[in-house]
Amino acid sequence: QVQLVESGGGLVQAGGSLRLSCAASTIIFNTNPMAWYRQAPGKQRELVAAIFRGGTTNYADSVKGRFTISGDNTKITVYLEMDSLKPEDTGVYYCHIENTSYWGQGTQVTVSS
């Protein structure tokens, strides 16, 4: 059983930055990609960014050039650096190990205009 704990959410003005962290209870992304998803009120959960074994990354078009996903060398923590935030980035952000049932509890990000 793997536990994922997100942190770093909060309230920020448009144009600001936040850094989210996802700490796992064991070594992760040795095999499965890691990803950040978000869910805005009244909308479906959507993929924001993913990082694959070897360091390849993938981003939703809406966040390309503004968000950066990375992992530390211990393979236990995954980060999401969010810059130039927009009100439409508001939502609950979840950490997920792809192709598994493991999700974090989510962290709220609110961007005010």
Secondary structure, DSSP 8 states (H G I E B T S, - for coil): ---EEEE--EEEETT--EEEEEEESS---SSS-EEEEEE-TTS--EEEEEE-TTS-EEE-GGGTTTEEEEE-TTSSEEEEEE-S--GGG-EEEEEEETTSS-B---EEEEEE-
